Amino acid sequence: MTGFKNFILKGNLVELAVAFIIAGAFGSVVIAFTAWLTGLIPGTDDVFAGAVLGDLGFFLNALIAFLVLAAVVYFFVVVPYTKAKERLFPSQEEGTPADVALLEEIRDLLRTRGGAV
């Protein structure tokens, strides 16, 4: 069970899954925006006002759906994942790493003995 916990929380599995979900939702926003924008270009078949307003509504719907999905993913996946990761694998304390601290101690000892550093 520990191996599975490490696989889920230490790896980038959750971050990658969230990225795919958000990218898919954002793709629909881009498609809807492109449909609305190309409807505004003169010479296309959908230039009359009904199609342009319809495409605008389609774009706004995709944008709102994206924002709702992003909020749901953030509050129900990212926040619990971050809390669980911090609780199970606490971050290292701020400060000097152990190997650097050891080298600084050796340097200080050599200075007190009169060695040139």
Long-range contacts (C-beta under 8 A, 24 or more apart in sequence): 5-88, 9-81, 9-84, 9-85, 9-88, 9-89, 10-85, 10-89, 14-77, 14-81, 17-77, 18-73, 18-77, 18-78, 21-69, 21-73, 22-69, 22-70, 22-73, 25-65, 25-66, 25-69, 25-70, 26-66, 28-62, 28-65, 28-66, 29-59, 29-62, 29-63, 29-66, 31-62, 32-58, 32-59, 32-61, 32-62, 32-63, 33-59, 33-62, 35-59
